[in-house]
């Protein structure tokens, strides 16, 4: 009887619409994680948990002794010793909370993806051609967890913060996963409407737009990692200059443009207009392809993001504005994925 109950079900009809809804829900969780990651960075909470315990770490310290042990471990790293001497336990608990929530969301996303994937695979409900893509997204999510710990480790021994290069890889990987989830969900929604629908392609123009956006996101991550937003709180000029004073040559072009806070801020500030123009052109193409919703989403996200970027700078990097800036940046990526898919959608 048990053998019969555990027997794998016979081939059933694919369920692309259900899988698409599930993927969009996971994409929403990734969006939330990006937002919490921004809060974690802006509150300088990322180094508060100095160990990586994938299972046991899901439970935060409960007793006073457990809290004191976690605090003792934090007191051994350079960030505390050089920047936060005298921090109280309650202050430590505040930064611990944000890092713990960030990691908990990562665990939740892993479970929310892996378990339904196993269920859909068991029920043989995944349309032909999509199984490998879903497994690849799962593997990329696992890699993202490893990248997160690799990033944290960069700030536990010599530095007082994490490497901005590793921070950029961590953020961009999260956004790539979110875009991949949305793209795959849109492909599956097309299959739900027409079983003979083929996956969308990435046209050259859409690829160019995404590369331009990639550069903007990269320098946004560098700006956050280097605290480069604080070098100027005026706009459009930076400290009364178009090209800011204080740029230092650091030995090579790449070292300078990726490490000098003034130049990083300058590039992020003005490349934004190139990215905005390209995204608006993508929105027009999406509208001509019959996806007016994607066009509206791109234009709304880009306009809001530009306004938030300026407001964040002139506010002196006020926490609520900076968090919104990162959140809407993720929405720009989501809308760009939607628009690119609309442009690359193919008829059966």
C-alpha positions as CSV (number, residue, x, y, z in Angstrom):
1,X,0.0,0.0,0.0
2,X,2.8,2.4,0.9
3,X,4.6,1.7,-2.4
4,X,1.5,2.5,-4.3
5,X,1.0,5.8,-2.3
6,X,4.6,6.9,-3.0
7,X,4.5,5.9,-6.6
8,X,5.3,8.8,-8.9
9,X,2.2,10.2,-10.7
10,X,1.7,9.5,-14.3
11,X,2.5,12.2,-16.8
12,X,0.1,15.1,-16.2
13,X,-0.6,18.3,-18.2
14,X,2.0,21.1,-17.8
15,X,1.0,24.0,-15.6
16,X,2.8,27.0,-17.1
17,X,0.4,29.6,-15.6
18,X,0.9,28.2,-12.0
19,X,4.6,28.1,-12.4
20,X,4.7,31.6,-13.8
21,X,2.8,32.9,-10.7
22,X,5.1,31.1,-8.4
23,X,8.2,32.6,-10.2
24,X,6.8,36.1,-9.9
25,X,6.2,35.5,-6.2
26,X,9.8,34.5,-5.8
27,X,10.9,37.5,-7.8
28,X,8.9,39.7,-5.3
29,X,10.8,38.0,-2.5
30,X,14.1,38.8,-4.2
31,X,13.0,42.4,-4.6
32,X,12.3,42.5,-0.8
33,X,15.8,41.1,-0.2
34,X,17.4,43.8,-2.3
35,X,15.6,46.4,-0.3
36,X,16.6,44.9,3.0
37,X,20.1,44.6,1.7
38,X,20.1,48.3,1.0
39,X,19.0,49.0,4.6
40,X,21.7,46.6,5.8
41,X,24.3,48.5,3.9
42,X,23.1,52.0,4.8
43,X,22.9,51.2,8.5
44,X,26.3,49.5,8.3
45,X,24.9,46.3,9.7
46,X,26.4,43.8,7.3
47,X,29.3,42.7,9.5
48,X,27.3,42.3,12.7
49,X,27.0,38.5,12.2
50,X,30.6,37.1,11.9
51,X,29.7,33.5,11.3
52,X,27.9,31.6,8.5
53,X,25.6,28.9,9.9
54,X,23.1,28.1,7.1
55,X,20.8,26.1,9.4
56,X,21.4,27.1,13.0
57,X,21.9,30.7,12.0
58,X,18.2,31.0,11.2
59,X,17.5,31.3,15.0
60,X,18.8,34.6,16.5
61,X,20.3,34.8,20.0
62,X,17.6,34.4,22.6
63,X,19.2,34.5,26.0
64,X,21.4,37.3,27.4
65,X,24.5,35.0,27.3
66,X,23.9,34.2,23.7
67,X,23.6,37.9,22.8
68,X,26.8,38.6,24.7
69,X,28.6,35.9,22.8
70,X,27.5,37.3,19.5
71,X,28.6,40.8,20.6
72,X,31.9,39.4,21.8
73,X,32.5,37.9,18.3
74,X,31.7,41.3,16.7
75,X,34.1,43.1,19.0
76,X,37.0,41.1,17.6
77,X,36.7,42.5,14.0
78,X,38.3,45.8,12.8
79,X,34.9,47.6,12.3
80,X,34.2,47.5,16.0
81,X,37.8,48.0,17.1
82,X,38.4,51.0,14.9
83,X,35.0,52.6,14.4
84,X,32.6,51.5,17.1
85,X,34.4,51.2,20.4
86,X,32.0,51.7,23.2
87,X,28.9,50.5,21.3
88,X,26.1,49.3,23.6
89,X,24.5,45.9,23.4
90,X,21.2,47.5,22.3
91,X,23.1,49.3,19.5
92,X,24.6,46.0,18.5
93,X,21.2,44.3,18.5
94,X,19.8,46.9,16.1
95,X,22.5,46.2,13.4
96,X,22.3,42.5,14.1
97,X,18.6,42.6,13.4
98,X,19.0,43.9,9.9
99,X,21.7,41.5,8.9
100,X,19.7,38.6,10.4
101,X,16.6,39.6,8.5
102,X,18.6,39.8,5.3
103,X,20.0,36.3,5.8
104,X,16.6,35.0,6.8
105,X,15.1,36.3,3.6
106,X,17.8,34.5,1.7
107,X,16.9,31.2,3.4
108,X,13.2,31.9,2.8
109,X,13.8,32.4,-0.9
110,X,15.8,29.2,-1.1
111,X,12.9,27.2,0.4
112,X,10.3,29.1,-1.6
113,X,12.0,28.1,-4.8
114,X,13.3,24.6,-4.1
115,X,10.2,23.0,-2.6
116,X,7.7,24.1,-5.2
117,X,10.3,23.2,-7.9
118,X,10.5,19.7,-6.5
119,X,6.7,19.5,-6.4
120,X,6.2,20.7,-10.0
121,X,8.9,18.2,-11.1
122,X,7.3,15.4,-9.1
123,X,3.9,16.2,-10.7
124,X,5.6,16.4,-14.1
125,X,4.0,19.8,-14.5
126,X,7.0,21.7,-15.9
127,X,6.7,22.4,-19.7
128,X,9.3,20.8,-21.9
129,X,12.4,22.9,-22.2
130,X,12.0,24.8,-18.9
131,X,13.3,22.2,-16.4
132,X,17.0,23.0,-16.9
133,X,16.3,26.8,-16.8
134,X,14.6,26.4,-13.4
135,X,17.4,24.3,-12.0
136,X,19.9,26.9,-13.3
137,X,18.0,29.6,-11.4
138,X,18.0,27.5,-8.3
139,X,21.8,26.9,-8.6
140,X,22.3,30.6,-9.1
141,X,20.4,31.3,-5.9
142,X,22.7,28.9,-4.1
143,X,25.7,30.7,-5.6
144,X,24.3,34.0,-4.4
145,X,24.3,32.8,-0.8
146,X,28.0,31.8,-1.2
147,X,28.8,35.2,-2.7
148,X,27.1,36.9,0.2
149,X,29.3,35.2,2.7
150,X,32.4,35.8,0.5
151,X,31.5,39.5,0.6
152,X,31.1,39.5,4.4
153,X,34.4,37.7,4.9
154,X,36.2,40.6,3.1
155,X,35.4,42.8,6.1
156,X,36.2,40.5,9.0
157,X,40.0,40.6,9.2
158,X,41.7,43.7,7.8
159,X,39.1,46.1,6.5
160,X,36.5,48.0,8.4
161,X,33.9,47.4,5.7
162,X,33.2,44.9,2.9
163,X,34.9,45.0,-0.5
164,X,32.9,47.2,-2.8
165,X,33.8,44.8,-5.7
166,X,32.2,41.9,-3.8
167,X,29.3,44.1,-2.8
168,X,28.7,44.9,-6.5
169,X,28.9,41.2,-7.5
170,X,26.4,40.4,-4.7
171,X,23.9,43.1,-5.7
172,X,24.2,42.5,-9.5
173,X,23.7,38.7,-9.0
174,X,20.5,39.3,-7.0
175,X,19.2,41.6,-9.7
176,X,20.1,39.2,-12.5
177,X,18.3,36.4,-10.6
178,X,15.2,38.7,-10.3
179,X,15.3,39.5,-14.0
180,X,15.7,35.8,-14.9
181,X,12.7,34.9,-12.8
182,X,10.6,37.6,-14.4
183,X,11.8,36.6,-17.9
184,X,11.0,32.9,-17.4
185,X,7.6,33.7,-15.9
186,X,6.8,35.8,-18.9
187,X,7.8,33.0,-21.2
188,X,5.6,30.6,-19.3
189,X,2.7,33.0,-19.4
190,X,3.0,33.0,-23.2
191,X,3.0,29.1,-23.1
192,X,-0.2,29.2,-21.0
193,X,-1.9,31.3,-23.6
194,X,-0.5,29.3,-26.5
195,X,1.2,25.9,-25.9
196,X,3.2,26.4,-29.2
197,X,4.7,29.7,-28.1
198,X,8.5,29.9,-28.2
199,X,10.7,31.5,-25.6
200,X,11.5,35.2,-26.2
201,X,14.9,36.1,-27.6
202,X,17.1,39.0,-26.5
203,X,17.3,41.4,-29.5
204,X,20.6,43.4,-30.0
205,X,19.0,46.7,-29.0
206,X,17.6,45.3,-25.8
207,X,20.9,43.7,-25.0
208,X,22.6,47.1,-25.5
209,X,20.1,48.8,-23.2
210,X,20.7,46.1,-20.5
211,X,24.5,46.6,-20.8
212,X,24.1,50.3,-20.4
213,X,21.9,49.7,-17.3
214,X,24.5,47.2,-16.0
215,X,27.1,49.9,-16.0
216,X,24.8,52.2,-14.1
217,X,24.0,49.5,-11.5
218,X,27.7,48.7,-11.2
219,X,28.6,52.2,-10.4
220,X,25.6,52.5,-8.1
221,X,27.0,49.5,-6.1
222,X,30.5,51.1,-6.1
223,X,28.9,54.4,-4.9
224,X,27.3,52.5,-2.0
225,X,30.4,50.4,-1.2
226,X,32.7,53.4,-1.2
227,X,30.2,55.8,0.6
228,X,30.8,58.0,-2.5
229,X,27.4,59.6,-2.2
230,X,28.7,61.6,0.7
231,X,31.4,63.5,-1.3
232,X,28.9,66.0,-2.6
233,X,25.4,67.0,-1.6
234,X,24.8,69.5,-4.4
235,X,23.2,69.0,-7.8
236,X,23.8,69.4,-10.7
237,X,27.3,70.6,-9.8
238,X,29.5,68.6,-7.4
239,X,30.9,71.1,-4.8
240,X,30.5,73.9,-7.3
241,X,32.3,72.0,-10.2
242,X,31.0,70.0,-13.1
243,X,33.9,67.6,-12.8
244,X,34.6,67.5,-9.0
245,X,37.9,68.4,-7.5
246,X,39.7,65.8,-5.4
247,X,39.9,63.0,-8.0
248,X,43.2,61.1,-7.5
249,X,45.0,58.9,-10.1
250,X,45.4,55.5,-8.5
251,X,47.8,53.9,-11.0
252,X,45.5,52.7,-13.7
253,X,42.3,53.7,-15.4
254,X,40.3,50.9,-13.9
255,X,41.7,51.4,-10.4
256,X,40.8,55.1,-10.6
257,X,37.3,54.8,-12.0
258,X,36.4,52.0,-9.6
259,X,38.0,53.2,-6.4
260,X,38.1,57.0,-6.4
261,X,34.9,58.2,-4.6
262,X,34.6,61.5,-6.5
263,X,35.0,59.9,-9.9
264,X,32.6,57.0,-9.0
265,X,30.0,59.4,-7.9
266,X,30.5,61.6,-11.0
267,X,30.1,58.6,-13.3
268,X,27.1,57.3,-11.5
269,X,25.5,60.7,-11.6
270,X,25.9,61.4,-15.3
271,X,25.8,57.9,-16.8
272,X,22.3,57.8,-15.3
273,X,21.1,60.1,-18.1
274,X,22.5,57.7,-20.8
275,X,20.7,54.8,-19.1
276,X,17.5,56.8,-18.8
277,X,17.5,57.7,-22.5
278,X,18.2,54.1,-23.6
279,X,15.4,52.8,-21.3
280,X,12.9,55.3,-22.7
281,X,13.8,54.1,-26.2
282,X,13.2,50.5,-25.0
283,X,9.8,51.6,-23.6
284,X,8.8,53.0,-27.0
285,X,9.8,49.7,-28.7
286,X,7.8,47.7,-26.1
287,X,4.8,49.9,-26.8
288,X,5.1,49.3,-30.5
289,X,5.3,45.6,-29.8
290,X,1.9,45.8,-28.1
291,X,3.1,45.8,-24.5
292,X,1.8,49.2,-23.3
293,X,2.1,48.0,-19.7
294,X,5.8,47.4,-20.0
295,X,6.3,50.8,-21.6
296,X,4.4,52.5,-18.7
297,X,6.4,50.6,-16.1
298,X,9.7,51.5,-17.6
299,X,8.9,55.2,-17.9
300,X,7.4,55.4,-14.4
301,X,10.4,53.6,-12.8
302,X,13.0,55.6,-14.7
303,X,11.4,59.0,-13.9
304,X,10.9,58.1,-10.3
305,X,14.5,56.8,-10.0
306,X,16.0,60.0,-11.5
307,X,14.1,62.1,-9.1
308,X,15.0,59.9,-6.1
309,X,18.7,60.0,-7.1
310,X,18.8,63.8,-7.1
311,X,16.8,63.9,-3.8
312,X,19.0,61.4,-2.2
313,X,22.1,63.4,-3.0
314,X,20.8,66.8,-1.9
315,X,19.5,65.3,1.3
316,X,22.9,64.2,2.3
317,X,21.9,60.5,1.8
318,X,18.9,60.5,4.0
319,X,18.1,56.9,4.9
320,X,14.5,56.7,3.7
321,X,15.4,58.3,0.3
322,X,18.5,56.1,-0.1
323,X,16.4,53.0,0.6
324,X,13.8,54.1,-1.9
325,X,16.5,54.8,-4.4
326,X,17.7,51.2,-4.2
327,X,14.2,49.8,-4.2
328,X,13.2,51.7,-7.4
329,X,16.5,50.7,-8.9
330,X,15.3,47.1,-8.6
331,X,12.0,48.1,-10.2
332,X,13.9,49.6,-13.1
333,X,15.6,46.2,-13.6
334,X,12.2,44.4,-13.4
335,X,10.6,46.8,-15.9
336,X,13.6,46.6,-18.2
337,X,13.3,42.8,-18.2
338,X,9.6,43.1,-19.0
339,X,10.3,45.5,-21.8
340,X,13.2,43.5,-23.3
341,X,11.0,40.4,-23.2
342,X,8.2,42.3,-25.0
343,X,10.6,43.3,-27.7
344,X,12.0,39.8,-28.1
345,X,8.8,37.9,-27.9
346,X,8.3,35.5,-30.9
347,X,5.2,34.2,-32.5
348,X,4.7,30.5,-32.6
